[in-house]
Amino acid sequence: MFAAEIRGKRVEAMRAHRHWQWHLDEVYVKNNGVTHYLWRAVDHEVEVLESVVTKTRDRKAALKFLKKAMKRHGSPEAIVTDRLRSNGAALKDLGRGDDREMGRWLNNRAENSHLPFRRRERAMLRFRRMHTLQKFASVHASVHNHFPMERHLQSRNTYKQTRAAALAEWRGLLVA
């Protein structure tokens, strides 16, 4: 099966699951000396759902990000955010203000999802254009989701088999 079909079935199953939860976060990224913001939605299994780059960090940017994510992935049961007020204002505009959860350490899943992106960004010596940044953020999330590194949860043989299957599928996608 192709990755899109697998993901579609997984999303459908998770929509029915009552713990379908999103973690939202934003991080600043320097782009040719100018600060931009990378907004991310991560599900409860630490899979990056959506990445959007904006110039501002206000209600309008948060609303744009949330609309795009909800249009593509449906509506979550609960939304976990940090204490950024623009997230609350955007959720109120969407009529979802009551679903918001905030608290210390609740949003660590989203915070930790930035680490692989930051590692890769440093290796690339930053970005020059906003378009390149958006394209890279989207592709990086898709590739990173396709190759999960949960070594501590799997035996060596299981890990090697799943890694080989993922690489074979990836090679098949590149050829097609």
PyMOL commands that place a pseudoatom at each C-alpha (Angstrom):
pseudoatom trace, name=CA, resn=MET, resi=1, chain=A, elem=C, hetatm=0, pos=[0.000, 0.000, 0.000]
pseudoatom trace, name=CA, resn=PHE, resi=2, chain=A, elem=C, hetatm=0, pos=[1.134, 3.535, -0.601]
pseudoatom trace, name=CA, resn=ALA, resi=3, chain=A, elem=C, hetatm=0, pos=[1.840, 5.964, 2.214]
pseudoatom trace, name=CA, resn=ALA, resi=4, chain=A, elem=C, hetatm=0, pos=[-1.210, 8.109, 1.400]
pseudoatom trace, name=CA, resn=GLU, resi=5, chain=A, elem=C, hetatm=0, pos=[-3.548, 5.132, 1.672]
pseudoatom trace, name=CA, resn=ILE, resi=6, chain=A, elem=C, hetatm=0, pos=[-1.987, 3.997, 4.945]
pseudoatom trace, name=CA, resn=ARG, resi=7, chain=A, elem=C, hetatm=0, pos=[-2.194, 7.501, 6.347]
pseudoatom trace, name=CA, resn=GLY, resi=8, chain=A, elem=C, hetatm=0, pos=[-5.801, 7.913, 5.179]
pseudoatom trace, name=CA, resn=LYS, resi=9, chain=A, elem=C, hetatm=0, pos=[-6.853, 4.732, 6.960]
pseudoatom trace, name=CA, resn=ARG, resi=10, chain=A, elem=C, hetatm=0, pos=[-4.954, 5.801, 10.066]
pseudoatom trace, name=CA, resn=VAL, resi=11, chain=A, elem=C, hetatm=0, pos=[-6.570, 9.249, 10.097]
pseudoatom trace, name=CA, resn=GLU, resi=12, chain=A, elem=C, hetatm=0, pos=[-10.036, 7.725, 9.675]
pseudoatom trace, name=CA, resn=ALA, resi=13, chain=A, elem=C, hetatm=0, pos=[-9.382, 5.358, 12.571]
pseudoatom trace, name=CA, resn=MET, resi=14, chain=A, elem=C, hetatm=0, pos=[-8.065, 8.180, 14.736]
pseudoatom trace, name=CA, resn=ARG, resi=15, chain=A, elem=C, hetatm=0, pos=[-11.042, 10.408, 13.941]
pseudoatom trace, name=CA, resn=ALA, resi=16, chain=A, elem=C, hetatm=0, pos=[-13.244, 7.739, 15.480]
pseudoatom trace, name=CA, resn=HIS, resi=17, chain=A, elem=C, hetatm=0, pos=[-10.879, 7.453, 18.465]
pseudoatom trace, name=CA, resn=ARG, resi=18, chain=A, elem=C, hetatm=0, pos=[-11.900, 9.686, 21.351]
pseudoatom trace, name=CA, resn=HIS, resi=19, chain=A, elem=C, hetatm=0, pos=[-8.335, 10.736, 22.198]
pseudoatom trace, name=CA, resn=TRP, resi=20, chain=A, elem=C, hetatm=0, pos=[-7.802, 12.521, 18.854]
pseudoatom trace, name=CA, resn=GLN, resi=21, chain=A, elem=C, hetatm=0, pos=[-5.823, 15.485, 20.150]
pseudoatom trace, name=CA, resn=TRP, resi=22, chain=A, elem=C, hetatm=0, pos=[-3.719, 18.170, 18.523]
pseudoatom trace, name=CA, resn=HIS, resi=23, chain=A, elem=C, hetatm=0, pos=[-0.754, 20.000, 19.981]
pseudoatom trace, name=CA, resn=LEU, resi=24, chain=A, elem=C, hetatm=0, pos=[-0.157, 23.426, 18.406]
pseudoatom trace, name=CA, resn=ASP, resi=25, chain=A, elem=C, hetatm=0, pos=[3.022, 25.433, 18.615]
pseudoatom trace, name=CA, resn=GLU, resi=26, chain=A, elem=C, hetatm=0, pos=[4.958, 28.088, 16.756]
pseudoatom trace, name=CA, resn=VAL, resi=27, chain=A, elem=C, hetatm=0, pos=[8.676, 28.679, 16.548]
pseudoatom trace, name=CA, resn=TYR, resi=28, chain=A, elem=C, hetatm=0, pos=[10.586, 31.586, 15.053]
pseudoatom trace, name=CA, resn=VAL, resi=29, chain=A, elem=C, hetatm=0, pos=[12.847, 30.980, 12.066]
pseudoatom trace, name=CA, resn=LYS, resi=30, chain=A, elem=C, hetatm=0, pos=[15.316, 33.481, 10.696]
pseudoatom trace, name=CA, resn=ASN, resi=31, chain=A, elem=C, hetatm=0, pos=[14.910, 33.841, 6.983]
pseudoatom trace, name=CA, resn=ASN, resi=32, chain=A, elem=C, hetatm=0, pos=[17.547, 36.021, 5.332]
pseudoatom trace, name=CA, resn=GLY, resi=33, chain=A, elem=C, hetatm=0, pos=[17.844, 38.013, 8.557]
pseudoatom trace, name=CA, resn=VAL, resi=34, chain=A, elem=C, hetatm=0, pos=[14.067, 38.497, 8.937]
pseudoatom trace, name=CA, resn=THR, resi=35, chain=A, elem=C, hetatm=0, pos=[12.082, 36.654, 11.613]
pseudoatom trace, name=CA, resn=HIS, resi=36, chain=A, elem=C, hetatm=0, pos=[9.265, 34.413, 10.381]
pseudoatom trace, name=CA, resn=TYR, resi=37, chain=A, elem=C, hetatm=0, pos=[7.125, 31.974, 12.339]
pseudoatom trace, name=CA, resn=LEU, resi=38, chain=A, elem=C, hetatm=0, pos=[6.669, 28.278, 11.663]
pseudoatom trace, name=CA, resn=TRP, resi=39, chain=A, elem=C, hetatm=0, pos=[3.320, 27.045, 13.012]
pseudoatom trace, name=CA, resn=ARG, resi=40, chain=A, elem=C, hetatm=0, pos=[2.918, 23.304, 13.571]
pseudoatom trace, name=CA, resn=ALA, resi=41, chain=A, elem=C, hetatm=0, pos=[0.100, 20.945, 14.471]
pseudoatom trace, name=CA, resn=VAL, resi=42, chain=A, elem=C, hetatm=0, pos=[1.180, 17.616, 15.952]
pseudoatom trace, name=CA, resn=ASP, resi=43, chain=A, elem=C, hetatm=0, pos=[-1.207, 14.794, 16.800]
pseudoatom trace, name=CA, resn=HIS, resi=44, chain=A, elem=C, hetatm=0, pos=[-1.147, 12.744, 19.990]
pseudoatom trace, name=CA, resn=GLU, resi=45, chain=A, elem=C, hetatm=0, pos=[1.237, 10.231, 18.369]
pseudoatom trace, name=CA, resn=VAL, resi=46, chain=A, elem=C, hetatm=0, pos=[3.761, 13.000, 17.529]
pseudoatom trace, name=CA, resn=GLU, resi=47, chain=A, elem=C, hetatm=0, pos=[3.053, 12.939, 13.806]
pseudoatom trace, name=CA, resn=VAL, resi=48, chain=A, elem=C, hetatm=0, pos=[3.319, 16.380, 12.242]
pseudoatom trace, name=CA, resn=LEU, resi=49, chain=A, elem=C, hetatm=0, pos=[-0.028, 17.147, 10.623]
pseudoatom trace, name=CA, resn=GLU, resi=50, chain=A, elem=C, hetatm=0, pos=[0.518, 20.616, 9.215]
pseudoatom trace, name=CA, resn=SER, resi=51, chain=A, elem=C, hetatm=0, pos=[3.309, 23.198, 8.906]
pseudoatom trace, name=CA, resn=VAL, resi=52, chain=A, elem=C, hetatm=0, pos=[2.677, 26.803, 7.862]
pseudoatom trace, name=CA, resn=VAL, resi=53, chain=A, elem=C, hetatm=0, pos=[5.115, 29.718, 7.684]
pseudoatom trace, name=CA, resn=THR, resi=54, chain=A, elem=C, hetatm=0, pos=[3.851, 33.255, 8.369]
pseudoatom trace, name=CA, resn=LYS, resi=55, chain=A, elem=C, hetatm=0, pos=[5.401, 36.675, 8.781]
pseudoatom trace, name=CA, resn=THR, resi=56, chain=A, elem=C, hetatm=0, pos=[3.406, 37.512, 11.906]
pseudoatom trace, name=CA, resn=ARG, resi=57, chain=A, elem=C, hetatm=0, pos=[2.460, 35.799, 15.149]
pseudoatom trace, name=CA, resn=ASP, resi=58, chain=A, elem=C, hetatm=0, pos=[-1.015, 37.221, 15.662]
pseudoatom trace, name=CA, resn=ARG, resi=59, chain=A, elem=C, hetatm=0, pos=[-4.649, 36.080, 15.582]
pseudoatom trace, name=CA, resn=LYS, resi=60, chain=A, elem=C, hetatm=0, pos=[-4.861, 36.350, 11.800]
pseudoatom trace, name=CA, resn=ALA, resi=61, chain=A, elem=C, hetatm=0, pos=[-1.853, 34.053, 11.301]
pseudoatom trace, name=CA, resn=ALA, resi=62, chain=A, elem=C, hetatm=0, pos=[-3.135, 31.550, 13.865]
pseudoatom trace, name=CA, resn=LEU, resi=63, chain=A, elem=C, hetatm=0, pos=[-6.566, 31.566, 12.219]
pseudoatom trace, name=CA, resn=LYS, resi=64, chain=A, elem=C, hetatm=0, pos=[-5.052, 30.931, 8.782]
pseudoatom trace, name=CA, resn=PHE, resi=65, chain=A, elem=C, hetatm=0, pos=[-3.049, 28.026, 10.179]
pseudoatom trace, name=CA, resn=LEU, resi=66, chain=A, elem=C, hetatm=0, pos=[-5.980, 26.467, 12.053]
pseudoatom trace, name=CA, resn=LYS, resi=67, chain=A, elem=C, hetatm=0, pos=[-8.352, 26.734, 9.087]
pseudoatom trace, name=CA, resn=LYS, resi=68, chain=A, elem=C, hetatm=0, pos=[-5.834, 25.057, 6.812]
pseudoatom trace, name=CA, resn=ALA, resi=69, chain=A, elem=C, hetatm=0, pos=[-5.165, 22.258, 9.303]
pseudoatom trace, name=CA, resn=MET, resi=70, chain=A, elem=C, hetatm=0, pos=[-8.856, 21.627, 10.044]
pseudoatom trace, name=CA, resn=LYS, resi=71, chain=A, elem=C, hetatm=0, pos=[-9.775, 21.643, 6.367]
pseudoatom trace, name=CA, resn=ARG, resi=72, chain=A, elem=C, hetatm=0, pos=[-7.182, 18.993, 5.655]
pseudoatom trace, name=CA, resn=HIS, resi=73, chain=A, elem=C, hetatm=0, pos=[-7.407, 16.789, 8.767]
pseudoatom trace, name=CA, resn=GLY, resi=74, chain=A, elem=C, hetatm=0, pos=[-10.856, 17.380, 10.216]
pseudoatom trace, name=CA, resn=SER, resi=75, chain=A, elem=C, hetatm=0, pos=[-11.678, 18.691, 13.649]
pseudoatom trace, name=CA, resn=PRO, resi=76, chain=A, elem=C, hetatm=0, pos=[-9.866, 17.367, 16.759]
pseudoatom trace, name=CA, resn=GLU, resi=77, chain=A, elem=C, hetatm=0, pos=[-11.481, 16.436, 20.076]
pseudoatom trace, name=CA, resn=ALA, resi=78, chain=A, elem=C, hetatm=0, pos=[-9.100, 18.639, 22.060]
pseudoatom trace, name=CA, resn=ILE, resi=79, chain=A, elem=C, hetatm=0, pos=[-6.427, 21.204, 21.243]
pseudoatom trace, name=CA, resn=VAL, resi=80, chain=A, elem=C, hetatm=0, pos=[-3.367, 21.677, 23.439]
pseudoatom trace, name=CA, resn=THR, resi=81, chain=A, elem=C, hetatm=0, pos=[-1.508, 24.983, 23.079]
pseudoatom trace, name=CA, resn=ASP, resi=82, chain=A, elem=C, hetatm=0, pos=[0.952, 27.117, 24.934]
pseudoatom trace, name=CA, resn=ARG, resi=83, chain=A, elem=C, hetatm=0, pos=[-0.208, 30.342, 26.557]
pseudoatom trace, name=CA, resn=LEU, resi=84, chain=A, elem=C, hetatm=0, pos=[0.023, 32.410, 23.366]
pseudoatom trace, name=CA, resn=ARG, resi=85, chain=A, elem=C, hetatm=0, pos=[-3.079, 34.602, 23.309]
pseudoatom trace, name=CA, resn=SER, resi=86, chain=A, elem=C, hetatm=0, pos=[-3.418, 34.601, 19.534]
pseudoatom trace, name=CA, resn=ASN, resi=87, chain=A, elem=C, hetatm=0, pos=[-4.179, 30.849, 19.627]
pseudoatom trace, name=CA, resn=GLY, resi=88, chain=A, elem=C, hetatm=0, pos=[-7.052, 31.458, 22.027]
pseudoatom trace, name=CA, resn=ALA, resi=89, chain=A, elem=C, hetatm=0, pos=[-8.408, 34.330, 19.924]
pseudoatom trace, name=CA, resn=ALA, resi=90, chain=A, elem=C, hetatm=0, pos=[-8.266, 32.225, 16.742]
pseudoatom trace, name=CA, resn=LEU, resi=91, chain=A, elem=C, hetatm=0, pos=[-9.990, 29.286, 18.427]
pseudoatom trace, name=CA, resn=LYS, resi=92, chain=A, elem=C, hetatm=0, pos=[-12.730, 31.630, 19.705]
pseudoatom trace, name=CA, resn=ASP, resi=93, chain=A, elem=C, hetatm=0, pos=[-13.272, 32.864, 16.147]
pseudoatom trace, name=CA, resn=LEU, resi=94, chain=A, elem=C, hetatm=0, pos=[-13.739, 29.255, 15.064]
pseudoatom trace, name=CA, resn=GLY, resi=95, chain=A, elem=C, hetatm=0, pos=[-16.077, 28.570, 17.983]
pseudoatom trace, name=CA, resn=ARG, resi=96, chain=A, elem=C, hetatm=0, pos=[-13.616, 26.153, 19.596]
pseudoatom trace, name=CA, resn=GLY, resi=97, chain=A, elem=C, hetatm=0, pos=[-12.487, 28.198, 22.604]
pseudoatom trace, name=CA, resn=ASP, resi=98, chain=A, elem=C, hetatm=0, pos=[-13.741, 25.621, 25.126]
pseudoatom trace, name=CA, resn=ASP, resi=99, chain=A, elem=C, hetatm=0, pos=[-11.653, 22.784, 23.640]
pseudoatom trace, name=CA, resn=ARG, resi=100, chain=A, elem=C, hetatm=0, pos=[-8.342, 24.475, 24.386]
pseudoatom trace, name=CA, resn=GLU, resi=101, chain=A, elem=C, hetatm=0, pos=[-6.091, 22.933, 27.023]
pseudoatom trace, name=CA, resn=MET, resi=102, chain=A, elem=C, hetatm=0, pos=[-3.150, 24.860, 28.442]
pseudoatom trace, name=CA, resn=GLY, resi=103, chain=A, elem=C, hetatm=0, pos=[-0.705, 24.095, 31.157]
pseudoatom trace, name=CA, resn=ARG, resi=104, chain=A, elem=C, hetatm=0, pos=[2.877, 23.591, 32.060]
pseudoatom trace, name=CA, resn=TRP, resi=105, chain=A, elem=C, hetatm=0, pos=[4.509, 20.751, 30.103]
pseudoatom trace, name=CA, resn=LEU, resi=106, chain=A, elem=C, hetatm=0, pos=[1.263, 19.825, 28.294]
pseudoatom trace, name=CA, resn=ASN, resi=107, chain=A, elem=C, hetatm=0, pos=[2.633, 21.018, 24.962]
pseudoatom trace, name=CA, resn=ASN, resi=108, chain=A, elem=C, hetatm=0, pos=[5.975, 19.172, 25.061]
pseudoatom trace, name=CA, resn=ARG, resi=109, chain=A, elem=C, hetatm=0, pos=[5.005, 16.979, 22.095]
pseudoatom trace, name=CA, resn=ALA, resi=110, chain=A, elem=C, hetatm=0, pos=[4.808, 20.012, 19.834]
pseudoatom trace, name=CA, resn=GLU, resi=111, chain=A, elem=C, hetatm=0, pos=[7.937, 21.593, 21.324]
pseudoatom trace, name=CA, resn=ASN, resi=112, chain=A, elem=C, hetatm=0, pos=[9.962, 18.433, 20.760]
pseudoatom trace, name=CA, resn=SER, resi=113, chain=A, elem=C, hetatm=0, pos=[8.723, 18.089, 17.180]
pseudoatom trace, name=CA, resn=HIS, resi=114, chain=A, elem=C, hetatm=0, pos=[10.776, 21.179, 16.316]
pseudoatom trace, name=CA, resn=LEU, resi=115, chain=A, elem=C, hetatm=0, pos=[14.085, 19.509, 17.214]
pseudoatom trace, name=CA, resn=PRO, resi=116, chain=A, elem=C, hetatm=0, pos=[14.629, 17.459, 14.015]
pseudoatom trace, name=CA, resn=PHE, resi=117, chain=A, elem=C, hetatm=0, pos=[13.657, 20.514, 11.956]
pseudoatom trace, name=CA, resn=ARG, resi=118, chain=A, elem=C, hetatm=0, pos=[16.169, 22.682, 13.841]
pseudoatom trace, name=CA, resn=ARG, resi=119, chain=A, elem=C, hetatm=0, pos=[18.919, 20.081, 13.373]
pseudoatom trace, name=CA, resn=ARG, resi=120, chain=A, elem=C, hetatm=0, pos=[18.319, 20.004, 9.632]
pseudoatom trace, name=CA, resn=GLU, resi=121, chain=A, elem=C, hetatm=0, pos=[18.033, 23.792, 9.432]
pseudoatom trace, name=CA, resn=ARG, resi=122, chain=A, elem=C, hetatm=0, pos=[21.411, 24.193, 11.094]
pseudoatom trace, name=CA, resn=ALA, resi=123, chain=A, elem=C, hetatm=0, pos=[22.990, 21.716, 8.672]
pseudoatom trace, name=CA, resn=MET, resi=124, chain=A, elem=C, hetatm=0, pos=[21.539, 23.652, 5.720]
pseudoatom trace, name=CA, resn=LEU, resi=125, chain=A, elem=C, hetatm=0, pos=[22.923, 26.962, 7.059]
pseudoatom trace, name=CA, resn=ARG, resi=126, chain=A, elem=C, hetatm=0, pos=[19.472, 28.547, 7.372]
pseudoatom trace, name=CA, resn=PHE, resi=127, chain=A, elem=C, hetatm=0, pos=[17.091, 29.702, 4.627]
pseudoatom trace, name=CA, resn=ARG, resi=128, chain=A, elem=C, hetatm=0, pos=[17.118, 32.556, 2.122]
pseudoatom trace, name=CA, resn=ARG, resi=129, chain=A, elem=C, hetatm=0, pos=[13.490, 32.794, 0.950]
pseudoatom trace, name=CA, resn=MET, resi=130, chain=A, elem=C, hetatm=0, pos=[10.129, 32.299, 2.634]
pseudoatom trace, name=CA, resn=HIS, resi=131, chain=A, elem=C, hetatm=0, pos=[8.916, 30.040, -0.189]
pseudoatom trace, name=CA, resn=THR, resi=132, chain=A, elem=C, hetatm=0, pos=[11.906, 27.746, 0.299]
pseudoatom trace, name=CA, resn=LEU, resi=133, chain=A, elem=C, hetatm=0, pos=[11.286, 27.640, 4.039]
pseudoatom trace, name=CA, resn=GLN, resi=134, chain=A, elem=C, hetatm=0, pos=[7.615, 26.671, 3.569]
pseudoatom trace, name=CA, resn=LYS, resi=135, chain=A, elem=C, hetatm=0, pos=[8.462, 24.010, 1.018]
pseudoatom trace, name=CA, resn=PHE, resi=136, chain=A, elem=C, hetatm=0, pos=[11.197, 22.542, 3.205]
pseudoatom trace, name=CA, resn=ALA, resi=137, chain=A, elem=C, hetatm=0, pos=[9.015, 22.518, 6.336]
pseudoatom trace, name=CA, resn=SER, resi=138, chain=A, elem=C, hetatm=0, pos=[6.236, 20.611, 4.548]
pseudoatom trace, name=CA, resn=VAL, resi=139, chain=A, elem=C, hetatm=0, pos=[8.532, 18.077, 2.922]
pseudoatom trace, name=CA, resn=HIS, resi=140, chain=A, elem=C, hetatm=0, pos=[10.621, 17.583, 6.052]
pseudoatom trace, name=CA, resn=ALA, resi=141, chain=A, elem=C, hetatm=0, pos=[7.510, 16.814, 8.113]
pseudoatom trace, name=CA, resn=SER, resi=142, chain=A, elem=C, hetatm=0, pos=[6.268, 14.265, 5.570]
pseudoatom trace, name=CA, resn=VAL, resi=143, chain=A, elem=C, hetatm=0, pos=[9.595, 12.488, 5.352]
pseudoatom trace, name=CA, resn=HIS, resi=144, chain=A, elem=C, hetatm=0, pos=[10.135, 12.565, 9.103]
pseudoatom trace, name=CA, resn=ASN, resi=145, chain=A, elem=C, hetatm=0, pos=[6.654, 11.099, 9.676]
pseudoatom trace, name=CA, resn=HIS, resi=146, chain=A, elem=C, hetatm=0, pos=[7.413, 8.325, 7.217]
pseudoatom trace, name=CA, resn=PHE, resi=147, chain=A, elem=C, hetatm=0, pos=[10.533, 7.199, 9.094]
pseudoatom trace, name=CA, resn=PRO, resi=148, chain=A, elem=C, hetatm=0, pos=[9.674, 7.226, 12.813]
pseudoatom trace, name=CA, resn=MET, resi=149, chain=A, elem=C, hetatm=0, pos=[12.651, 6.654, 15.101]
pseudoatom trace, name=CA, resn=GLU, resi=150, chain=A, elem=C, hetatm=0, pos=[11.030, 4.914, 18.063]
pseudoatom trace, name=CA, resn=ARG, resi=151, chain=A, elem=C, hetatm=0, pos=[13.911, 2.556, 18.756]
pseudoatom trace, name=CA, resn=HIS, resi=152, chain=A, elem=C, hetatm=0, pos=[13.145, 2.339, 22.453]
pseudoatom trace, name=CA, resn=LEU, resi=153, chain=A, elem=C, hetatm=0, pos=[9.727, 0.785, 21.720]
pseudoatom trace, name=CA, resn=GLN, resi=154, chain=A, elem=C, hetatm=0, pos=[10.866, -1.924, 19.296]
pseudoatom trace, name=CA, resn=SER, resi=155, chain=A, elem=C, hetatm=0, pos=[13.227, -4.867, 19.222]
pseudoatom trace, name=CA, resn=ARG, resi=156, chain=A, elem=C, hetatm=0, pos=[16.144, -4.723, 16.789]
pseudoatom trace, name=CA, resn=ASN, resi=157, chain=A, elem=C, hetatm=0, pos=[14.616, -7.237, 14.355]
pseudoatom trace, name=CA, resn=THR, resi=158, chain=A, elem=C, hetatm=0, pos=[11.255, -5.443, 14.267]
pseudoatom trace, name=CA, resn=TYR, resi=159, chain=A, elem=C, hetatm=0, pos=[12.969, -2.100, 13.777]
pseudoatom trace, name=CA, resn=LYS, resi=160, chain=A, elem=C, hetatm=0, pos=[15.080, -3.408, 10.885]
pseudoatom trace, name=CA, resn=GLN, resi=161, chain=A, elem=C, hetatm=0, pos=[12.045, -4.952, 9.181]
pseudoatom trace, name=CA, resn=THR, resi=162, chain=A, elem=C, hetatm=0, pos=[9.936, -1.805, 9.434]
pseudoatom trace, name=CA, resn=ARG, resi=163, chain=A, elem=C, hetatm=0, pos=[12.866, 0.359, 8.312]
pseudoatom trace, name=CA, resn=ALA, resi=164, chain=A, elem=C, hetatm=0, pos=[13.445, -1.890, 5.273]
pseudoatom trace, name=CA, resn=ALA, resi=165, chain=A, elem=C, hetatm=0, pos=[9.729, -1.757, 4.394]
pseudoatom trace, name=CA, resn=ALA, resi=166, chain=A, elem=C, hetatm=0, pos=[9.689, 2.048, 4.712]
pseudoatom trace, name=CA, resn=LEU, resi=167, chain=A, elem=C, hetatm=0, pos=[12.788, 2.396, 2.518]
pseudoatom trace, name=CA, resn=ALA, resi=168, chain=A, elem=C, hetatm=0, pos=[11.299, 0.083, -0.120]
pseudoatom trace, name=CA, resn=GLU, resi=169, chain=A, elem=C, hetatm=0, pos=[8.089, 2.105, -0.149]
pseudoatom trace, name=CA, resn=TRP, resi=170, chain=A, elem=C, hetatm=0, pos=[10.051, 5.360, -0.327]
pseudoatom trace, name=CA, resn=ARG, resi=171, chain=A, elem=C, hetatm=0, pos=[12.097, 4.091, -3.284]
pseudoatom trace, name=CA, resn=GLY, resi=172, chain=A, elem=C, hetatm=0, pos=[8.880, 3.032, -4.997]
pseudoatom trace, name=CA, resn=LEU, resi=173, chain=A, elem=C, hetatm=0, pos=[7.455, 6.532, -4.533]
pseudoatom trace, name=CA, resn=LEU, resi=174, chain=A, elem=C, hetatm=0, pos=[10.595, 8.156, -5.958]
pseudoatom trace, name=CA, resn=VAL, resi=175, chain=A, elem=C, hetatm=0, pos=[10.514, 5.977, -9.076]
pseudoatom trace, name=CA, resn=ALA, resi=176, chain=A, elem=C, hetatm=0, pos=[6.816, 6.543, -9.752]
for i in range(1, 176): cmd.bond("trace and resi %d" % i, "trace and resi %d" % (i + 1))
show_as sticks, trace
zoom trace
